[in-house]
Amino acid sequence: MASGVVPIAHNSAGPKMDIILNEGGRKTGFLASNKVEYTEAILKVIKMAEAERLAVAAAARKHAQRFSEQKFLEDFKAAVQPILAPKSSS
């Protein structure tokens, strides 16, 4: 996703709940559960007009940023900040 490839992932927990989600109202990839669904998804990507494929890839790339090292660092700091520097209650 981060490199601009349109993902086709298994229709299970992780991909379905966190990865292949809409971004800005735009599809970010395809989910599949069996050979027929994977085949259909691959054919959809191959047959897409270039502009549509690039739009899906751009949405996927943007969505993938939520898994970046920078995002992890920001979220981690926000999570531990209250523990490391608690506000005084005076």
Backbone as numpy.savetxt, mean C-alpha at the origin, in Angstrom:
# Nx Ny Nz CAx CAy CAz Cx Cy Cz
5.39 -2.00 -5.03 4.56 -0.81 -5.03 5.44 0.44 -5.03
6.43 0.45 -4.18 7.26 1.64 -4.04 8.04 1.95 -5.31
8.27 0.94 -6.13 9.03 1.17 -7.36 8.13 1.40 -8.56
6.81 1.43 -8.34 5.90 1.73 -9.43 5.35 0.52 -10.16
5.48 -0.65 -9.58 4.91 -1.86 -10.16 3.50 -2.01 -9.62
2.55 -2.36 -10.49 1.18 -2.59 -10.04 1.16 -3.96 -9.35
0.87 -3.98 -8.04 0.92 -5.25 -7.32 -0.30 -6.13 -7.55
-0.05 -7.42 -7.56 -1.09 -8.43 -7.56 -0.74 -9.33 -6.39
-1.60 -9.33 -5.37 -1.28 -10.02 -4.13 -2.39 -10.98 -3.74
-2.07 -11.88 -2.83 -3.06 -12.85 -2.36 -4.14 -12.13 -1.56
-5.36 -12.53 -1.80 -6.53 -11.93 -1.15 -6.66 -12.51 0.26
-5.74 -12.09 1.12 -5.75 -12.55 2.51 -5.47 -11.36 3.41
-5.37 -11.62 4.68 -5.32 -10.58 5.72 -4.42 -9.40 5.42
-3.11 -9.58 5.37 -2.19 -8.46 5.21 -2.44 -7.63 3.96
-2.37 -8.25 2.79 -2.60 -7.47 1.58 -4.00 -6.83 1.55
-4.99 -7.58 1.96 -6.37 -7.10 1.91 -6.64 -5.98 2.91
-6.03 -6.05 4.08 -6.32 -5.09 5.14 -5.39 -3.89 5.15
-4.15 -4.04 4.67 -3.15 -2.99 4.83 -2.47 -2.52 3.54
-2.40 -3.36 2.55 -1.52 -3.06 1.43 -2.28 -2.64 0.17
-3.17 -3.47 -0.32 -3.90 -3.17 -1.56 -5.19 -2.43 -1.19
-5.03 -1.17 -0.85 -6.16 -0.31 -0.49 -6.22 0.84 -1.49
-7.36 1.48 -1.57 -7.46 2.66 -2.44 -6.65 3.80 -1.85
-6.09 4.59 -2.72 -5.32 5.77 -2.32 -5.87 6.94 -3.12
-6.49 7.88 -2.42 -7.07 9.02 -3.11 -8.16 8.61 -4.09
-8.91 7.57 -3.73 -9.97 7.09 -4.61 -9.50 6.27 -5.79
-8.22 5.95 -5.83 -7.64 5.22 -6.95 -7.18 3.85 -6.49
-7.45 2.84 -7.29 -7.01 1.46 -7.02 -5.49 1.42 -6.96
-4.95 0.63 -6.03 -3.48 0.52 -5.90 -2.94 -0.85 -6.30
-3.81 -1.74 -6.73 -3.38 -3.07 -7.12 -4.56 -4.01 -7.17
-4.26 -5.29 -7.25 -5.30 -6.29 -7.39 -5.09 -7.42 -6.39
-6.19 -8.00 -5.94 -6.16 -9.15 -5.04 -6.67 -10.37 -5.79
-6.11 -11.52 -5.48 -6.52 -12.77 -6.12 -6.38 -13.92 -5.13
-7.21 -14.94 -5.33 -7.18 -16.10 -4.43 -6.85 -17.41 -5.12
-7.01 -17.45 -6.43 -6.79 -18.71 -7.14 -6.21 -18.42 -8.53
-5.92 -19.50 -9.27 -5.28 -19.35 -10.58 -6.10 -18.47 -11.53
-7.40 -18.65 -11.53 -8.25 -17.87 -12.43 -8.19 -16.39 -12.08
-8.29 -16.07 -10.80 -8.25 -14.66 -10.38 -6.88 -14.03 -10.65
-5.81 -14.79 -10.41 -4.48 -14.26 -10.72 -4.34 -14.01 -12.22
-4.81 -14.95 -13.02 -4.76 -14.79 -14.47 -5.53 -13.56 -14.92
-6.73 -13.38 -14.36 -7.55 -12.22 -14.72 -6.87 -10.92 -14.31
-6.27 -10.90 -13.14 -5.59 -9.69 -12.66 -4.38 -9.36 -13.54
-3.61 -10.38 -13.89 -2.45 -10.15 -14.75 -2.90 -9.61 -16.11
-3.96 -10.20 -16.65 -4.46 -9.72 -17.94 -4.99 -8.30 -17.85
-5.63 -7.95 -16.75 -6.11 -6.57 -16.56 -4.95 -5.59 -16.62
-3.87 -5.91 -15.92 -2.71 -5.03 -15.90 -2.08 -4.93 -17.29
-1.93 -6.05 -17.95 -1.32 -6.06 -19.29 -2.17 -5.27 -20.28
-3.49 -5.39 -20.19 -4.39 -4.74 -21.15 -4.72 -3.29 -20.81
-4.30 -2.82 -19.63 -4.59 -1.44 -19.25 -3.93 -0.46 -20.21
-4.64 0.63 -20.45 -4.02 1.72 -21.18 -2.84 2.22 -20.34
-1.81 2.70 -21.00 -0.62 3.13 -20.27 -0.94 4.19 -19.22
-1.77 5.13 -19.57 -2.12 6.21 -18.63 -2.80 5.65 -17.39
-3.68 4.69 -17.58 -4.36 4.08 -16.43 -3.38 3.28 -15.57
-2.52 2.51 -16.21 -1.52 1.73 -15.48 -0.60 2.64 -14.69
-0.18 3.73 -15.29 0.70 4.68 -14.59 -0.03 5.35 -13.43
-1.33 5.60 -13.58 -2.11 6.19 -12.49 -2.24 5.22 -11.32
-2.48 3.94 -11.63 -2.55 2.92 -10.57 -1.19 2.79 -9.90
-0.14 2.77 -10.69 1.22 2.65 -10.14 1.55 3.85 -9.26
1.15 5.05 -9.67 1.42 6.25 -8.87 0.66 6.19 -7.55
-0.59 5.74 -7.59 -1.37 5.61 -6.35 -0.74 4.56 -5.44
-0.27 3.46 -6.02 0.38 2.41 -5.23 1.66 2.93 -4.60
2.45 3.68 -5.37 3.70 4.24 -4.86 3.41 5.18 -3.69
2.40 6.03 -3.85 2.04 6.96 -2.77 1.58 6.19 -1.53
0.77 5.16 -1.74 0.27 4.36 -0.62 1.41 3.64 0.10
2.40 3.19 -0.65 3.53 2.45 -0.07 4.37 3.31 0.86
4.28 4.62 0.73 5.05 5.51 1.59 4.69 5.33 3.06
3.51 4.81 3.33 3.13 4.61 4.73 3.94 3.49 5.38
4.71 2.75 4.57 5.56 1.68 5.09 7.04 2.06 5.03
7.34 3.32 4.79 8.73 3.75 4.63 9.46 3.78 5.98
10.78 3.79 5.92 11.59 3.90 7.13 11.30 5.22 7.84
11.14 6.29 7.06 10.86 7.60 7.65 9.54 7.58 8.41
8.52 6.99 7.82 7.21 6.92 8.48 7.30 6.07 9.74
8.02 4.95 9.66 8.20 4.10 10.84 8.89 4.89 11.95
9.95 5.62 11.61 10.69 6.39 12.61 9.79 7.44 13.25
9.03 8.16 12.44 8.12 9.18 12.98 7.09 8.56 13.92
6.48 7.46 13.49 5.46 6.80 14.32 6.07 6.22 15.59
7.28 5.66 15.48 7.94 5.10 16.65 8.25 6.19 17.67
8.80 7.30 17.20 9.10 8.41 18.10 7.83 8.91 18.79
6.76 9.04 18.05 5.50 9.50 18.62 4.98 8.52 19.68
5.20 7.24 19.46 4.72 6.23 20.39 5.52 6.21 21.69
6.85 6.39 21.59 7.68 6.30 22.79 7.89 7.64 23.49
7.58 8.72 22.84 7.77 10.05 23.43 7.09 10.18 24.80
5.84 9.76 24.95 5.20 9.89 26.25 5.89 9.07 27.36
6.56 8.01 27.00 7.25 7.17 27.96 8.60 7.76 28.33
9.31 8.26 27.33 10.66 8.79 27.55 10.67 10.17 28.17
9.68 10.97 27.86 9.63 12.34 28.37 8.20 12.66 28.83
7.76 11.99 29.91 6.39 12.24 30.35 6.21 13.68 30.80
5.03 14.20 30.56 4.72 15.56 31.01 4.59 15.56 32.52
5.12 16.61 33.16 5.00 16.68 34.62 3.56 17.08 34.98
3.10 16.56 36.06 1.71 16.82 36.48 1.67 17.83 37.61
2.50 18.85 37.56 2.52 19.85 38.63 1.68 21.03 38.30
